[in-house]
Amino acid sequence: MARLHTHNLNFLIPVQKTQNTGNHSTQDNKKGILLVNLGSPRSTEIEDVKNYLDEFLMDEKVIDYRWFFRNLLVRGIILRTRPKKSAEAYKTVWTPKGSPLIVYTEKLRDKLLKKMNLPVEIAMRYAQPSIENGMKALAEKGVTQVVLFPLYPQYAMSTTETVIEKAEEVKKEKFSEVQIHYVTPFYNKNSYLDALAKSIKENLPKEFDALMFSYHGIPERHLYKTDPTGTCRIGKCCFEKNRPSHQFCYRHQCYKTTEEIAKRLHLPKDRIIVSFQSRLGKDKWIEPYTDETLEKLPKKGIKNLVVCCPAFVSDCLETLEEIAIGGKNSFLRAGGENFHYIPCLNDNDAWVEVIKELSEEKLNEFYLI
């Protein structure tokens, strides 16, 4: 089974302080920040949605089949029917300014620009603006040292890893002289957890039975592929302390995020639910599944439900259409009485401060080279 390509994960290697003996001091290099999110179709037109899905689903880090079988599945089956359905779904969440994910990422950039005296650009792993265009925009401003910030709290090969791999590819082909430092997954950073807990608390209704944390799902095999120790068994190991595999284990990081937020909100375990959404195909994905859980909860006496989606920092199709609309309808049809969705951090001021803090940590590393 394929293992993690650790050469693409140099952001996990501690920077060692060395003496600068060259003629080009790091003080002479201009620094900038590139915020990278998932991406979105250009519009809700079927052809634009099809192009987006093609790039997204043909990524071997997303659907990790061999190219022939991935091509057969995506272009031979999925893209023949799904674009029309997805286009209709996007229409339910599209804003006058465009895709909510793009709009919120732009707002995030604009707020960060006001707080930092250096260039900030945005990029998307799929579609536009691309990582190459984001790097180009920084290069045109004289930037030679980039802090690249994947906007994913938890690590997964289909999120953080594919962003870094793509950025390294672009750097090698187009910007070989540029230095890149990557912000690590921040699921366990106190500033992030405090900001998320505060946002959730401010949006909690006075009365509710349970708070559901719905994370984006991934196939179980992805956990094995990203485990450098080869010891992952998808079970209690996620809840053990100080396992080396935890720095790459999406499931562990989701449960750890939930645990820390529950502590900050002073909520007991019996009022906390963890589930995983957005599965694709018939392969085994990590459980429990959000859609099935929503249908079962009313029968268990949970009639007043609150849902948040901490795998996302920006509201998008998966949070707004799949959960806030579709999930709500499923829950109410199953006998639920009240369903309350809590928005993602989006351009929350406390979240902007978190990005500033984590970016500055990486900016400081350039002085240690």
C-alpha positions as CSV (number, residue, x, y, z in Angstrom):
1,M,0.0,0.0,0.0
2,A,1.3,3.5,-0.9
3,R,2.9,5.5,1.9
4,L,3.1,9.1,2.6
5,H,5.5,11.2,0.5
6,T,7.3,12.9,3.3
7,H,9.5,15.0,1.0
8,N,6.4,17.0,0.2
9,L,5.8,17.6,3.9
10,N,8.8,19.7,4.8
11,F,6.5,21.9,6.9
12,L,6.8,19.3,9.6
13,I,10.6,19.5,9.8
14,P,11.8,21.9,12.5
15,V,13.8,24.7,11.1
16,Q,17.4,24.7,12.4
17,K,19.1,28.0,13.1
18,T,22.2,28.4,10.9
19,Q,24.7,31.1,10.2
20,N,23.9,33.2,7.1
21,T,27.2,33.3,5.2
22,G,25.9,34.4,1.8
23,N,25.7,37.8,0.3
24,H,21.9,37.8,0.3
25,S,20.5,38.4,3.7
26,T,16.9,37.2,4.5
27,Q,16.3,40.8,5.5
28,D,16.6,41.7,1.8
29,N,14.0,39.2,0.8
30,K,10.4,40.3,0.6
31,K,7.8,38.1,2.4
32,G,4.2,37.3,1.6
33,I,1.3,35.1,2.5
34,L,-0.7,32.8,0.3
35,L,-4.0,31.6,1.8
36,V,-5.1,28.4,0.0
37,N,-8.7,27.0,0.1
38,L,-10.4,24.1,-1.7
39,G,-11.9,25.9,-4.6
40,S,-15.2,26.3,-6.4
41,P,-16.8,26.3,-9.9
42,R,-16.6,29.6,-11.7
43,S,-20.4,29.7,-11.9
44,T,-23.4,27.5,-11.5
45,E,-23.5,26.7,-15.2
46,I,-23.3,22.9,-15.8
47,E,-20.1,23.2,-17.9
48,D,-18.3,25.2,-15.2
49,V,-19.3,22.7,-12.6
50,K,-18.2,19.8,-14.8
51,N,-14.8,21.4,-15.3
52,Y,-14.4,21.9,-11.6
53,L,-15.4,18.4,-10.7
54,D,-13.1,17.0,-13.3
55,E,-10.0,18.7,-11.8
56,F,-11.1,17.9,-8.2
57,L,-12.0,14.3,-8.6
58,M,-9.2,13.4,-11.0
59,D,-6.7,14.4,-8.2
60,E,-5.1,11.1,-7.2
61,K,-5.1,12.4,-3.6
62,V,-8.9,12.6,-3.7
63,I,-9.8,9.5,-5.6
64,D,-6.7,7.4,-5.1
65,Y,-7.3,4.8,-7.8
66,R,-4.8,4.1,-10.6
67,W,-5.2,6.6,-13.4
68,F,-7.1,4.2,-15.7
69,F,-9.7,3.3,-13.1
70,R,-10.0,6.9,-11.8
71,N,-10.5,8.2,-15.3
72,L,-13.1,5.5,-16.0
73,L,-15.0,6.3,-12.8
74,V,-14.8,10.1,-13.0
75,R,-15.1,10.8,-16.7
76,G,-16.9,7.6,-17.7
77,I,-19.6,7.7,-14.9
78,I,-19.6,10.6,-12.5
79,L,-19.2,13.4,-14.9
80,R,-22.0,12.1,-17.1
81,T,-24.7,12.7,-14.4
82,R,-23.3,14.6,-11.4
83,P,-22.6,18.1,-12.9
84,K,-26.3,18.8,-13.5
85,K,-27.2,17.8,-10.0
86,S,-24.3,19.7,-8.4
87,A,-25.1,22.8,-10.5
88,E,-28.6,22.8,-9.0
89,A,-27.1,22.4,-5.5
90,Y,-24.7,25.3,-6.0
91,K,-27.6,27.5,-7.1
92,T,-29.1,27.2,-3.6
93,V,-26.1,28.7,-1.9
94,W,-24.7,31.0,-4.6
95,T,-24.4,34.7,-3.6
96,P,-24.7,37.8,-5.7
97,K,-20.9,38.0,-5.5
98,G,-20.4,34.4,-6.4
99,S,-19.3,31.3,-4.6
100,P,-19.6,31.6,-0.8
101,L,-16.3,29.9,-0.3
102,I,-14.5,32.3,-2.7
103,V,-16.3,35.3,-1.2
104,Y,-15.4,34.4,2.4
105,T,-11.8,33.7,1.5
106,E,-11.5,37.1,-0.2
107,K,-13.0,38.8,2.9
108,L,-10.4,36.9,5.0
109,R,-7.6,38.2,2.8
110,D,-8.9,41.7,3.0
111,K,-9.0,41.7,6.8
112,L,-5.6,40.1,7.0
113,L,-4.1,42.7,4.7
114,K,-5.2,45.4,7.1
115,K,-3.4,43.7,10.0
116,M,-0.1,42.8,8.3
117,N,2.3,45.0,6.5
118,L,3.0,42.6,3.6
119,P,1.3,41.2,0.5
120,V,-1.5,38.6,1.0
121,E,-3.0,36.7,-1.9
122,I,-5.5,33.8,-2.1
123,A,-5.5,30.6,-4.2
124,M,-7.6,27.5,-4.6
125,R,-6.4,24.0,-5.0
126,Y,-8.9,23.5,-7.8
127,A,-10.1,26.0,-10.3
128,Q,-9.4,29.7,-10.0
129,P,-7.5,31.6,-8.7
130,S,-5.0,28.7,-8.9
131,I,-1.9,28.2,-6.7
132,E,0.2,29.2,-9.7
133,N,-1.7,32.4,-10.1
134,G,-1.4,33.1,-6.4
135,M,2.3,32.6,-6.5
136,K,2.6,34.7,-9.6
137,A,0.7,37.6,-7.9
138,L,3.1,37.5,-5.0
139,A,6.1,37.3,-7.3
140,E,5.0,40.3,-9.2
141,K,5.1,42.2,-5.9
142,G,8.7,41.1,-5.3
143,V,7.9,38.3,-2.9
144,T,10.7,35.7,-2.6
145,Q,9.7,34.1,0.7
146,V,6.1,32.7,0.9
147,V,4.2,31.5,3.9
148,L,1.6,29.2,2.4
149,F,-1.4,28.6,4.6
150,P,-3.6,25.6,3.8
151,L,-7.0,26.6,5.2
152,Y,-7.6,23.1,6.7
153,P,-7.6,22.6,10.5
154,Q,-7.0,18.8,10.3
155,Y,-4.5,17.0,8.1
156,A,-5.6,14.7,5.3
157,M,-4.0,13.5,2.0
158,S,-7.0,15.0,0.1
159,T,-6.6,18.4,1.7
160,T,-3.3,19.5,3.2
161,E,-1.1,17.0,1.4
162,T,-2.5,17.7,-2.1
163,V,-2.1,21.5,-1.5
164,I,1.6,21.1,-0.6
165,E,2.3,18.7,-3.4
166,K,0.7,21.0,-5.9
167,A,2.6,24.0,-4.5
168,E,5.9,22.2,-4.7
169,E,5.2,21.2,-8.3
170,V,4.4,24.9,-9.2
171,K,7.5,26.1,-7.3
172,K,9.7,23.7,-9.2
173,E,8.3,24.5,-12.6
174,K,7.8,28.3,-12.3
175,F,9.2,29.8,-9.1
176,S,12.4,27.8,-8.2
177,E,14.0,30.7,-6.4
178,V,11.0,31.2,-4.1
179,Q,11.2,29.8,-0.6
180,I,8.0,28.4,0.9
181,H,7.2,27.6,4.5
182,Y,3.9,25.8,5.2
183,V,1.6,26.4,8.1
184,T,0.9,23.1,9.8
185,P,-2.6,21.7,10.6
186,F,-3.8,23.8,13.5
187,Y,-6.5,21.6,15.0
188,N,-4.7,21.6,18.4
189,K,-3.6,25.3,18.5
190,N,-5.2,27.0,21.5
191,S,-5.8,30.3,19.6
192,Y,-7.8,28.4,16.9
193,L,-9.7,26.3,19.4
194,D,-10.5,29.4,21.5
195,A,-11.8,31.3,18.4
196,L,-13.9,28.3,17.3
197,A,-15.3,27.7,20.7
198,K,-16.2,31.4,21.0
199,S,-17.9,31.4,17.6
200,I,-19.9,28.3,18.5
201,K,-20.9,29.6,21.9
202,E,-22.1,32.9,20.5
203,N,-24.4,31.0,18.1
204,L,-25.7,28.3,20.4
205,P,-29.5,28.5,21.1
206,K,-30.5,28.6,24.7
207,E,-32.1,25.2,24.6
208,F,-30.8,22.2,22.7
209,D,-30.4,18.5,23.2
210,A,-27.1,17.9,21.5
211,L,-24.3,19.5,19.5
212,M,-23.2,17.6,16.4
213,F,-19.7,18.0,15.0
214,S,-20.0,17.0,11.3
215,Y,-16.6,16.6,9.7
216,H,-15.9,15.9,6.0
217,G,-15.5,12.2,5.5
218,I,-12.6,10.4,3.9
219,P,-12.1,6.7,2.8
220,E,-10.7,4.6,5.6
221,R,-7.8,3.6,3.4
222,H,-6.6,7.2,3.4
223,L,-5.8,6.9,7.1
224,Y,-3.6,3.9,6.4
225,K,-1.9,5.6,3.5
226,T,-1.0,8.7,5.6
227,D,0.3,6.7,8.6
228,P,4.1,6.7,8.5
229,T,4.2,4.1,11.4
230,G,2.0,1.5,9.7
231,T,0.3,0.9,13.0
232,C,-3.1,2.6,12.4
233,R,-6.1,0.2,13.0
234,I,-8.9,2.8,13.1
235,G,-10.1,2.4,16.7
236,K,-8.9,3.2,20.2
237,C,-5.5,4.3,18.8
238,C,-7.1,7.6,17.9
239,F,-7.7,8.3,21.6
240,E,-4.3,7.3,22.9
241,K,-1.8,9.9,23.9
242,N,1.4,10.8,22.0
243,R,1.2,8.4,19.1
244,P,3.5,9.4,16.2
245,S,0.8,8.7,13.7
246,H,-1.5,11.4,15.2
247,Q,0.3,14.2,13.3
248,F,-1.1,12.6,10.1
249,C,-4.3,11.0,11.4
250,Y,-7.4,12.9,10.2
251,R,-9.7,10.9,12.4
252,H,-7.7,11.5,15.5
253,Q,-7.5,15.2,14.8
254,C,-11.3,15.5,14.3
255,Y,-12.0,13.8,17.6
256,K,-9.3,15.9,19.3
257,T,-10.9,19.1,17.9
258,T,-14.3,18.0,19.3
259,E,-12.8,17.1,22.7
260,E,-11.2,20.5,23.1
261,I,-14.2,22.4,22.0
262,A,-16.5,20.5,24.3
263,K,-14.2,21.3,27.2
264,R,-14.3,25.0,26.4
265,L,-18.1,24.9,26.1
266,H,-18.4,22.8,29.3
267,L,-20.6,20.3,27.5
268,P,-20.7,16.7,28.8
269,K,-20.0,13.8,26.4
270,D,-23.6,12.7,26.2
271,R,-24.5,16.0,24.5
272,I,-21.7,15.7,21.9
273,I,-22.0,13.8,18.6
274,V,-19.3,13.3,16.0
275,S,-20.1,12.2,12.5
276,F,-18.6,12.4,9.0
277,Q,-20.3,13.7,5.9
278,S,-20.0,13.9,2.1
279,R,-18.9,10.3,1.3
280,L,-18.6,9.3,-2.4
281,G,-19.1,5.9,-3.9
282,K,-19.4,2.5,-2.2
283,D,-16.0,2.3,-0.5
284,K,-15.8,2.2,3.3
285,W,-15.5,5.7,4.7
286,I,-14.9,6.6,8.3
287,E,-18.0,6.4,10.4
288,P,-20.5,7.2,11.7
289,Y,-22.1,8.9,8.6
290,T,-23.8,12.2,9.1
291,D,-26.8,11.5,6.9
292,E,-27.6,8.2,8.7
293,T,-27.0,9.8,12.1
294,L,-29.4,12.6,11.4
295,E,-32.2,10.2,10.6
296,K,-31.6,8.1,13.8
297,L,-31.3,10.9,16.3
298,P,-35.0,11.8,16.7
299,K,-35.8,8.2,17.6
300,K,-33.2,8.4,20.4
301,G,-35.0,11.5,21.9
302,I,-32.8,14.1,20.4
303,K,-35.3,16.5,18.9
304,N,-33.5,19.8,19.2
305,L,-30.1,19.6,17.4
306,V,-27.3,22.0,16.8
307,V,-24.7,21.3,14.0
308,C,-21.3,22.7,13.3
309,C,-18.7,21.7,10.7
310,P,-15.2,22.2,12.0
311,A,-13.4,20.6,9.1
312,F,-14.3,23.7,7.1
313,V,-13.2,27.3,7.9
314,S,-15.4,28.8,5.1
315,D,-19.0,28.0,4.5
316,C,-19.5,26.3,1.1
317,L,-21.6,23.7,-0.7
318,E,-20.9,21.0,1.9
319,T,-21.9,23.1,4.8
320,L,-24.7,25.3,3.4
321,E,-26.5,22.9,1.0
322,E,-25.6,19.5,2.4
323,I,-26.0,20.3,6.1
324,A,-27.9,23.6,6.6
325,I,-30.5,22.7,4.0
326,G,-30.4,19.0,3.2
327,G,-29.3,17.8,6.7
328,K,-32.0,20.0,8.3
329,N,-34.7,18.5,6.0
330,S,-33.6,15.0,6.8
331,F,-33.6,15.6,10.5
332,L,-37.0,17.2,10.5
333,R,-38.5,14.5,8.3
334,A,-37.3,11.9,10.8
335,G,-39.1,13.5,13.7
336,G,-36.8,16.3,14.8
337,E,-38.3,19.5,16.0
338,N,-35.5,22.1,15.8
339,F,-32.3,22.2,13.7
340,H,-29.8,24.9,14.1
341,Y,-26.7,25.2,11.9
342,I,-23.7,27.2,13.2
343,P,-21.7,29.0,10.5
344,C,-18.0,28.3,9.9
345,L,-15.5,30.9,11.1
346,N,-15.6,32.6,7.6
347,D,-14.1,36.1,8.2
348,N,-14.6,36.1,12.0
349,D,-12.3,38.7,13.5
350,A,-10.9,36.2,16.1
351,W,-10.1,33.8,13.2
352,V,-8.3,36.5,11.4
353,E,-6.1,37.0,14.5
354,V,-5.4,33.2,14.5
355,I,-4.2,33.4,10.8
356,K,-2.0,36.4,11.7
357,E,-0.5,34.6,14.7
358,L,0.2,31.3,12.8
359,S,1.5,33.2,9.7
360,E,3.9,35.3,11.9
361,E,5.3,32.1,13.4
362,K,6.3,30.9,10.0
363,L,7.5,34.3,8.8
364,N,9.9,34.3,11.8
365,E,11.4,31.0,10.6
366,F,12.8,32.7,7.5
367,Y,15.2,34.6,9.8
368,L,16.5,31.2,11.2
369,I,17.7,29.9,7.8
